[in-house]
Amino acid sequence: MLIAGLLIAAVGIALSGYAGYRKDKGAGPEANPELNFGKGLVLVFFVGITGASQALGIEQGTGISSALVASGIDPLFQTLPVFFVLFGGSFLATAIWCLFLSKKNNNLKVFVKTKDIAVSSNYLYCGLAGFLWFVNFIFYGMGKSRMGEFSFTAWGILMSLTIVFATLWGLYRGEWKATDTKTKAWMYAGLVVLVAASFIIGMSGGE
Protein backbone atom coordinates (compact mmCIF):
# COMPACT_ATOMS: atom_id res chain seq x y z
CA MET A 1 0.00 0.00 0.00
CA LEU A 2 2.86 2.37 0.79
CA ILE A 3 4.52 1.81 -2.60
CA ALA A 4 1.15 2.13 -4.34
CA GLY A 5 0.40 5.33 -2.46
CA LEU A 6 3.77 6.85 -3.41
CA LEU A 7 3.30 5.90 -7.07
CA ILE A 8 -0.20 7.41 -7.08
CA ALA A 9 1.19 10.54 -5.40
CA ALA A 10 3.80 10.78 -8.18
CA VAL A 11 0.98 10.64 -10.74
CA GLY A 12 -0.89 13.39 -8.85
CA ILE A 13 2.23 15.56 -8.75
CA ALA A 14 2.73 15.04 -12.48
CA LEU A 15 -0.88 16.03 -13.20
CA SER A 16 -0.58 19.13 -11.00
CA GLY A 17 2.74 20.03 -12.58
CA TYR A 18 1.31 19.68 -16.07
CA ALA A 19 -1.64 21.87 -15.14
CA GLY A 20 0.73 24.50 -13.77
CA TYR A 21 2.82 24.27 -16.96
CA ARG A 22 -0.27 24.82 -19.11
CA LYS A 23 -1.33 27.76 -16.93
CA ASP A 24 2.05 29.50 -17.18
CA LYS A 25 2.39 28.81 -20.89
CA GLY A 26 -1.13 29.91 -21.81
CA ALA A 27 -2.26 33.26 -23.08
CA GLY A 28 -3.65 36.10 -21.03
CA PRO A 29 -2.51 37.70 -17.79
CA GLU A 30 -1.44 34.36 -16.32
CA ALA A 31 1.09 33.67 -19.09
CA ASN A 32 4.75 33.65 -18.10
CA PRO A 33 7.06 34.78 -20.94
CA GLU A 34 10.15 33.60 -19.00
CA LEU A 35 8.93 30.00 -18.72
CA ASN A 36 11.81 27.53 -19.24
CA PHE A 37 10.70 23.93 -18.91
CA GLY A 38 14.24 22.50 -18.90
CA LYS A 39 15.47 24.72 -16.07
CA GLY A 40 12.25 24.09 -14.17
CA LEU A 41 12.73 20.32 -14.42
CA VAL A 42 16.29 20.60 -13.05
CA LEU A 43 15.03 22.70 -10.14
CA VAL A 44 12.24 20.20 -9.46
CA PHE A 45 14.73 17.36 -9.01
CA PHE A 46 17.06 19.53 -6.92
CA VAL A 47 14.28 20.68 -4.60
CA GLY A 48 12.94 17.12 -4.40
CA ILE A 49 16.29 15.77 -3.24
CA THR A 50 16.95 18.56 -0.75
CA GLY A 51 13.37 18.36 0.54
CA ALA A 52 13.73 14.63 1.07
CA SER A 53 16.95 15.26 3.01
CA GLN A 54 14.85 17.23 5.50
CA ALA A 55 12.68 14.17 6.04
CA LEU A 56 15.81 12.03 6.47
CA GLY A 57 17.09 14.52 9.05
CA ILE A 58 13.88 14.16 11.04
CA GLU A 59 14.16 10.37 10.92
CA GLN A 60 17.80 10.52 12.07
CA GLY A 61 16.64 12.47 15.12
CA THR A 62 14.78 9.49 16.58
CA GLY A 63 17.59 9.10 19.12
CA ILE A 64 16.72 12.52 20.55
CA SER A 65 13.01 11.67 20.53
CA SER A 66 13.55 8.33 22.25
CA ALA A 67 15.69 9.91 24.98
CA LEU A 68 12.99 12.50 25.67
CA VAL A 69 10.23 9.90 25.87
CA ALA A 70 12.39 7.83 28.24
CA SER A 71 12.80 10.89 30.47
CA GLY A 72 9.03 11.23 30.80
CA ILE A 73 8.15 13.75 28.06
CA ASP A 74 4.72 13.26 26.45
CA PRO A 75 5.35 11.21 23.25
CA LEU A 76 2.99 13.57 21.41
CA PHE A 77 5.70 16.25 21.47
CA GLN A 78 8.77 14.05 21.00
CA THR A 79 9.65 15.50 17.58
CA LEU A 80 9.80 19.16 18.62
CA PRO A 81 13.43 19.16 19.90
CA VAL A 82 14.50 17.44 16.67
CA PHE A 83 13.09 20.39 14.73
CA PHE A 84 15.13 22.85 16.77
CA VAL A 85 18.34 20.98 15.95
CA LEU A 86 17.46 20.41 12.29
CA PHE A 87 16.12 23.88 11.53
CA GLY A 88 18.83 25.53 13.60
CA GLY A 89 21.34 24.34 11.01
CA SER A 90 19.06 25.45 8.16
CA PHE A 91 18.66 28.89 9.75
CA LEU A 92 22.42 29.32 10.15
CA ALA A 93 23.15 28.37 6.53
CA THR A 94 20.36 30.64 5.24
CA ALA A 95 21.42 33.58 7.40
CA ILE A 96 25.04 33.34 6.23
CA TRP A 97 23.96 33.17 2.58
CA CYS A 98 21.56 36.13 2.91
CA LEU A 99 24.19 38.26 4.65
CA PHE A 100 26.72 37.33 1.97
CA LEU A 101 24.34 38.41 -0.81
CA SER A 102 23.44 41.61 1.03
CA LYS A 103 27.10 42.47 1.44
CA LYS A 104 27.78 41.65 -2.20
CA ASN A 105 24.86 43.82 -3.39
CA ASN A 106 25.68 46.56 -0.89
CA ASN A 107 22.19 46.63 0.62
CA LEU A 108 22.80 45.58 4.22
CA LYS A 109 21.29 48.89 5.33
CA VAL A 110 17.78 47.77 4.25
CA PHE A 111 17.73 45.46 7.28
CA VAL A 112 17.62 48.62 9.41
CA LYS A 113 15.96 51.32 7.34
CA THR A 114 14.29 51.82 3.96
CA LYS A 115 12.69 54.83 2.28
CA ASP A 116 9.50 53.24 0.99
CA ILE A 117 8.61 50.44 3.42
CA ALA A 118 8.50 50.35 7.21
CA VAL A 119 11.12 47.85 8.38
CA SER A 120 9.09 47.10 11.52
CA SER A 121 6.18 45.86 9.36
CA ASN A 122 8.52 43.62 7.40
CA TYR A 123 9.91 42.06 10.56
CA LEU A 124 6.40 41.63 11.94
CA TYR A 125 5.12 39.81 8.87
CA CYS A 126 8.31 37.74 8.55
CA GLY A 127 7.95 36.71 12.19
CA LEU A 128 4.28 35.82 11.66
CA ALA A 129 5.10 33.78 8.54
CA GLY A 130 7.84 31.93 10.42
CA PHE A 131 5.53 31.27 13.37
CA LEU A 132 2.76 29.87 11.16
CA TRP A 133 5.30 27.77 9.23
CA PHE A 134 6.64 26.28 12.45
CA VAL A 135 3.12 25.64 13.79
CA ASN A 136 2.65 23.52 10.68
CA PHE A 137 5.60 21.35 11.76
CA ILE A 138 4.35 21.19 15.34
CA PHE A 139 1.15 19.55 14.14
CA TYR A 140 3.13 17.43 11.68
CA GLY A 141 5.26 16.12 14.55
CA MET A 142 2.19 15.45 16.69
CA GLY A 143 0.55 13.48 13.91
CA LYS A 144 3.77 11.63 13.12
CA SER A 145 4.09 10.53 16.74
CA ARG A 146 0.75 8.69 16.43
CA MET A 147 1.67 6.73 13.30
CA GLY A 148 3.74 4.00 14.94
CA GLU A 149 6.36 1.97 13.11
CA PHE A 150 5.60 3.48 9.71
CA SER A 151 5.64 7.10 10.85
CA PHE A 152 8.12 7.93 8.07
CA THR A 153 5.14 7.86 5.70
CA ALA A 154 3.99 11.14 7.28
CA TRP A 155 6.35 13.09 5.01
CA GLY A 156 4.70 11.79 1.85
CA ILE A 157 1.31 12.83 3.22
CA LEU A 158 2.64 16.27 4.17
CA MET A 159 4.12 16.91 0.72
CA SER A 160 1.00 15.72 -1.12
CA LEU A 161 -1.33 17.84 0.97
CA THR A 162 1.03 20.84 0.73
CA ILE A 163 0.47 20.83 -3.03
CA VAL A 164 -3.28 20.42 -2.53
CA PHE A 165 -3.69 23.31 -0.12
CA ALA A 166 -1.28 25.57 -2.02
CA THR A 167 -3.39 24.99 -5.14
CA LEU A 168 -6.62 25.65 -3.26
CA TRP A 169 -5.13 28.89 -1.91
CA GLY A 170 -4.19 29.82 -5.48
CA LEU A 171 -7.79 29.19 -6.53
CA TYR A 172 -9.02 31.43 -3.73
CA ARG A 173 -6.58 34.14 -4.76
CA GLY A 174 -7.72 33.96 -8.40
CA GLU A 175 -4.48 32.57 -9.85
CA TRP A 176 -6.40 30.14 -12.07
CA LYS A 177 -9.13 32.57 -13.08
CA ALA A 178 -7.79 33.24 -16.59
CA THR A 179 -6.98 29.61 -17.44
CA ASP A 180 -9.07 27.51 -19.83
CA THR A 181 -11.42 24.71 -18.82
CA LYS A 182 -9.08 21.89 -19.93
CA THR A 183 -6.21 23.25 -17.81
CA LYS A 184 -8.49 23.49 -14.78
CA ALA A 185 -9.61 19.90 -15.40
CA TRP A 186 -5.97 18.73 -15.24
CA MET A 187 -5.52 20.72 -12.03
CA TYR A 188 -8.62 19.25 -10.34
CA ALA A 189 -7.61 15.74 -11.44
CA GLY A 190 -4.23 16.25 -9.79
CA LEU A 191 -5.89 17.37 -6.55
CA VAL A 192 -8.18 14.34 -6.42
CA VAL A 193 -5.30 11.93 -7.08
CA LEU A 194 -3.10 13.57 -4.42
CA VAL A 195 -5.83 13.40 -1.77
CA ALA A 196 -6.43 9.73 -2.62
CA ALA A 197 -2.68 9.06 -2.41
CA SER A 198 -2.52 10.71 1.02
CA PHE A 199 -5.22 8.38 2.34
CA ILE A 200 -3.51 5.31 0.88
CA ILE A 201 -0.12 6.30 2.33
CA GLY A 202 -1.74 6.93 5.71
CA MET A 203 -3.55 3.58 5.68
CA SER A 204 -0.32 1.76 4.81
CA GLY A 205 0.94 2.47 8.33
CA GLY A 206 -2.12 0.94 9.98
CA GLU A 207 -2.27 -2.38 11.79
N, C-alpha and C positions, 0 to 999 in steps of 0.2 A: 504493500500500500504506500509506503514511503517513497519508493522509487517511482511508482505510478503517479503519485502526487507531485513529485518534482518534475517529471516529464510533462504532466499537464500544466504545471505552472510555467514551464518553459514555453509551451504553446501559447499560453495566455500573455506572456511577456512579448512574444513575437507578434501576436495580434495587436497588442497595444502599441508596440513600437511601429508597426506598419501603419496603424491609424495616425500616429503622431507624424510619421514621415509624409503621409498624404496631406495632412493638415498644413504642415510647414511648406510643402511644395506647391500647394494649390494656389489659386488666384485669390485676389481680394486682400483685405487688411491683415489676414492671418498668414499670408505668404512670407517666407523668409528667403530673401535673395542671396544670403550667405550660406545657404544649406550646402553641406559637403558630406555626402553619405559615407565616403571612405574614412574621413577623419572621425566622424561620429561613431563608426563601427569600432575603430581603434580605441576610442575613449570608453565605449561600452565595455569592452573586454578589460581595460585597465581598471575602471571603476568596479567592475564585478569582482576582480581578483582582490583589490584592496578592501572592498566591502566585506568579502568573505574572510579576509584576515582579521577583521574586527570580531566576527563570530568565533573564529579560532582562538582569539585572545580571551574571549569570555569563557570558552570551554577550558582553556588552560588555567583559568583562575579558580577551578573547582577546589584546589587545595586550600585557598583562602576561605572559600565558602564552607568547606567541611570543618575547618578549624573553628569558625564562628559558631556553627551549629553545635559543635561539641562543647563549646564554652557556654551554651545556653541561650544563644540568640534565636529568635523566632525564625524558623526556616523560610518563612514567607519573604524575609528581607535579606536572605543570604547572599544575593548577587550584588547588592549595593556597594559594598567595599571594593569589589572587583572592578566596578565601573570607575571608581575614583582612581584606582591604579592605572587602568587602561586609558581612560580619557585624560588623565594627568599627562601622560606621555604625548598624546595627540595634541593637547593644548600647548605644550612646550614647543613641539615641532612647528605648529601653526603660528605661534607667537613669534618665533625666531624668523620664520619665512616672511611674515607680514612686516616685521620691523626692517628686515633686509630690503624688501621692495620699497618701503617708505623712504628709507635712507637713500636708495638708489635713485628714486624719483624725486627726491628732495621735497617731500610733503609730510614729514614727521609732525610739522606744526598743526596739521588738521586734527590731530588727536586731542589738541588743547583748545583750538579756536578756529572758526571759519567765518567767512563774511556772510554767507547766504543761509546757513543752517545752524540751528542751536545745537551745540555739541552735547548738552545735557539731554536733549530729546533723543539723540542718536544712542547715547549710552543707556538710556532708559529702555528703548525699544530693543536694543541688542541684548540687554539683560533679561527682558521679558521673553524674547525668542529663545535664549539659552535655557531659561527656566522651563518653558513649555517643552522644549526638546528633551530636557533631562527627565521631566515628568513622564514623558513617553517611555523612557527606558526604565523608570521605576516600575511602571505597570508591566512592562515587558518582563522584567526580572521576577516580579510577583507571579505572573502567569507561568513563566518558565519553571519556577520552583515547584509548581503543582503538576508538572508533566512527567515526573518520574524518570525512568531509565532513558527514555528517548526524548529528553528535554531539548536536545540539540536541534530537534525539528522546529523549535519555536522560531528560529531565525528565518526559515523558509516562509513561515506564516507571516512574520513581520514584514518581510520584503514584498510579498505578494499583496498584502493589504495596504502597504505604503503606496504602491502604484494605484490601487483602487481608490483610496481616499484622496490622493493627489489629483487624480483624474476627476473625481466628483467635485473637488474644490475648484478645479479649472472650469467645469461645467457651470458651477454657481457664479463664477467670476466672468462668465461669458467668453471664455477662450475658444470655445468650439462653435460659437454662434454663426460664424461666417462659413463654416465648412459644409460640404454637400452631404446629402442623405447617406450615400454609400460609405463615406468616410466615418460618419457617426455610427453606422451599422458595424463596421470593423471595431470601433472603439468599444461599443456596448458588448460585442461578442468577447472581446478581451477581458472586460470586467467580469462577465459571467463565468468565464473559464478560470480566472484567477480566484474568485470567491470559492468555486467548486474545488479547486486545487488546495486552498487553505483548509477546507473541511477535511479533505482526504489526508493531507499531511498531519493534521491534528488527530484524526482517528487512528493513524498508524501507530501512535504512541500509546494507545489504549490497551487495556488488558484483554 
